Amino acid sequence: MAGEKKAAKSGGIGNKLKNMTDTNLLLLITVVIFFAMYIAAIIFQGKGFLKAQTFLNILNANAALIILSCGLSIVMITGGIDISVGGVTALVGMCCAVYLDFKGGNVAVAVIIALAIGVAFGLVQGFLVAYLDIQPFIVTLAGMFFARGMTTIVNSSPFNVANEDFVALKGTRITVPGLGSVNKLGKYVDAYVEIGVVVALLVVIILFCVLRWTKFGRALYAVGGNRQSALMLGINVKRTRFFAQLLCGILAGIGGFVYFLHVGSGSPSHASGEEMNAIASSIIGGTMLTGGVGNIIGTLFGVLSLSTIKNIVSSAGLDQAWWTGITTAVMLCLFLVIQSVIMKVRKQG
C-alpha cells in the first residue's frame, strides 16, 4: 500500500513535469541550479555568502546586465539576436559623461540622451531586420562596430565624471530593512541596493507582465515558434520583429545609463564583452536561440547564476581573466546541452 502511494506520488510529479511548458520547465531548471550553486558556495567558500549584502552586491554589480539580458531575451524569443548592446552601452556612457562633465549638463537631459541613442539604434536595426529581412546577426554586428567607433570619436580617453548632481545620484543607496549585519568593529551596517537595481527589477516585472498577459507578448512567442503559423493566425510578423528590436534598443539605452551610473565614468572600453554576457545569461535563463521559448524571470536567474559562479571562482583564488571565461563557457555549454536533451526527450514523448 505504501509502495502504491509512493508510486502514485512520483507519477504525479512526473505528470506535472510533462505538462509544464518548455519555457516553465527550463525556468525551473535554472532556478534549481542557481540555488544549488549558491548553497554550495555557502558550504565550501565560507559564510560570506550568507550575508545578505553579498547577494545584494551581485545585483548592484549586474543591474545593467539584467536590463541588457532582458532585451536580448525579447529578441531571442522571436528567433533574432542583437550583439550591439555592449557597444550601445559604451556609447551611452561616453555621451552622457561628455555632456555632464564638459557641457555642464543636468542628469535629466542625460537620461533623455541615453534613451534617444537606444531608440535610434532600435529603429534603424529593427527596420533593417524586419522590413528589409537582413540577418539580425549582420545588422547588429554592424551596429556594434558603429557604436564602438562613435564612442571613440566622442572621446577617446577614459575619465571620471565630476558633475555634482550625478555624483550625488551615483552615491545614493536604498536601504533594505532587516537585512543588515554587524561588521568586524561590532557596528550594525544596513544592507543596501543602488538605484540601478530598482530600475532593473522594474524592467523585469514590466516585461514579465508584457510577455505573460499581453497580445504583443503572445505574438513574440508565436513569431519565434513558427513564422508561417503566426502569419496564418493573423499576426503581423514584420511589425512584431521590428518592435522586438526597438524594445531591445530602448533597453540598451536604459541599461547603458544604469551601467554609467554604476561605474561613474566614460571610456571606449566600457561594457566590453557585455553583449556576450547578456546572450549567455539569456541562454542560461532558458531562452532558446531557435526562438519561441524564454522567460524574463529565467533571464534574471541566468544573470544571477553567471555572476555567482564567477564569484565562486574568484573566492577560490582563481582571479585570472581566463578562469572566468572558462567557467562561463562551461556553464553555457551545460545549459545548451540541457536544453537540447529536454527538447528531444519531450518531442519523443
JOMONOR-V933168 format. One record per backbone hydrogen bond with DSSP energy under -1.0 kcal/mol. CO is the residue of the C=O (numbers start at 1). NH is the residue of the N-H. If there is no record, write none. Layout:
BEGIN
co->{CO | CO}
nh->{NH | NH}
END
This chain:
BEGIN
co->{1 | 2 | 3 | 4 | 5 | 6 | 7 | 8 | 9 | 10 | 11 | 12 | 13 | 14 | 15 | 21 | 22 | 23 | 24 | 25 | 26 | 27 | 28 | 29 | 30 | 31 | 32 | 33 | 34 | 35 | 36 | 37 | 38 | 39 | 40 | 41 | 47 | 51 | 52 | 53 | 54 | 55 | 56 | 57 | 58 | 62 | 63 | 64 | 65 | 66 | 67 | 68 | 69 | 70 | 71 | 72 | 73 | 75 | 76 | 77 | 84 | 85 | 86 | 87 | 88 | 89 | 90 | 91 | 92 | 93 | 94 | 95 | 96 | 97 | 98 | 98 | 99 | 106 | 107 | 108 | 109 | 110 | 111 | 112 | 113 | 114 | 115 | 116 | 117 | 118 | 119 | 120 | 121 | 122 | 123 | 124 | 125 | 126 | 127 | 127 | 128 | 135 | 136 | 137 | 138 | 139 | 140 | 141 | 142 | 143 | 144 | 145 | 146 | 147 | 148 | 149 | 150 | 151 | 159 | 163 | 164 | 165 | 166 | 167 | 169 | 174 | 176 | 181 | 183 | 187 | 189 | 191 | 193 | 194 | 195 | 196 | 197 | 198 | 199 | 200 | 201 | 202 | 203 | 204 | 205 | 206 | 207 | 208 | 209 | 210 | 214 | 215 | 216 | 217 | 218 | 219 | 220 | 221 | 222 | 226 | 227 | 228 | 229 | 230 | 231 | 235 | 236 | 237 | 238 | 239 | 240 | 241 | 242 | 243 | 244 | 245 | 246 | 247 | 248 | 249 | 250 | 251 | 252 | 253 | 254 | 255 | 256 | 257 | 258 | 259 | 260 | 264 | 266 | 267 | 269 | 271 | 273 | 274 | 275 | 276 | 277 | 278 | 279 | 280 | 281 | 282 | 283 | 288 | 293 | 295 | 296 | 297 | 298 | 299 | 300 | 301 | 302 | 303 | 304 | 305 | 306 | 307 | 308 | 309 | 310 | 311 | 312 | 313 | 314 | 317 | 320 | 321 | 322 | 323 | 324 | 325 | 326 | 327 | 328 | 329 | 330 | 331 | 332 | 333 | 334 | 335 | 336 | 337 | 338 | 339 | 340 | 341 | 342 | 343 | 344 | 345}
nh->{5 | 6 | 7 | 8 | 9 | 10 | 11 | 12 | 13 | 14 | 15 | 16 | 17 | 18 | 19 | 25 | 26 | 27 | 28 | 29 | 30 | 31 | 32 | 33 | 34 | 35 | 36 | 37 | 38 | 39 | 40 | 41 | 42 | 43 | 44 | 45 | 50 | 55 | 56 | 57 | 58 | 59 | 60 | 61 | 62 | 66 | 67 | 68 | 69 | 70 | 71 | 72 | 73 | 74 | 75 | 76 | 77 | 80 | 79 | 292 | 88 | 89 | 90 | 91 | 92 | 93 | 94 | 95 | 96 | 97 | 98 | 99 | 100 | 101 | 102 | 103 | 105 | 110 | 111 | 112 | 113 | 114 | 115 | 116 | 117 | 118 | 119 | 120 | 121 | 122 | 123 | 124 | 125 | 126 | 127 | 128 | 129 | 130 | 131 | 132 | 134 | 139 | 140 | 141 | 142 | 143 | 144 | 145 | 146 | 147 | 148 | 149 | 150 | 151 | 152 | 153 | 154 | 155 | 266 | 167 | 168 | 169 | 170 | 171 | 172 | 193 | 179 | 189 | 186 | 183 | 181 | 176 | 174 | 197 | 199 | 200 | 201 | 202 | 203 | 204 | 205 | 206 | 207 | 208 | 209 | 210 | 211 | 212 | 213 | 214 | 218 | 219 | 220 | 221 | 222 | 223 | 224 | 225 | 226 | 230 | 231 | 232 | 233 | 235 | 234 | 237 | 240 | 241 | 242 | 243 | 244 | 245 | 246 | 247 | 248 | 249 | 250 | 251 | 252 | 253 | 254 | 255 | 256 | 257 | 258 | 259 | 260 | 261 | 262 | 263 | 264 | 161 | 159 | 270 | 272 | 274 | 277 | 278 | 279 | 280 | 281 | 282 | 283 | 284 | 285 | 287 | 286 | 291 | 288 | 299 | 300 | 301 | 302 | 303 | 304 | 305 | 306 | 307 | 308 | 309 | 310 | 311 | 312 | 313 | 314 | 315 | 316 | 318 | 317 | 319 | 324 | 325 | 326 | 327 | 328 | 329 | 330 | 331 | 332 | 333 | 334 | 335 | 336 | 337 | 338 | 339 | 340 | 341 | 342 | 343 | 344 | 345 | 346 | 347 | 348 | 349}
END
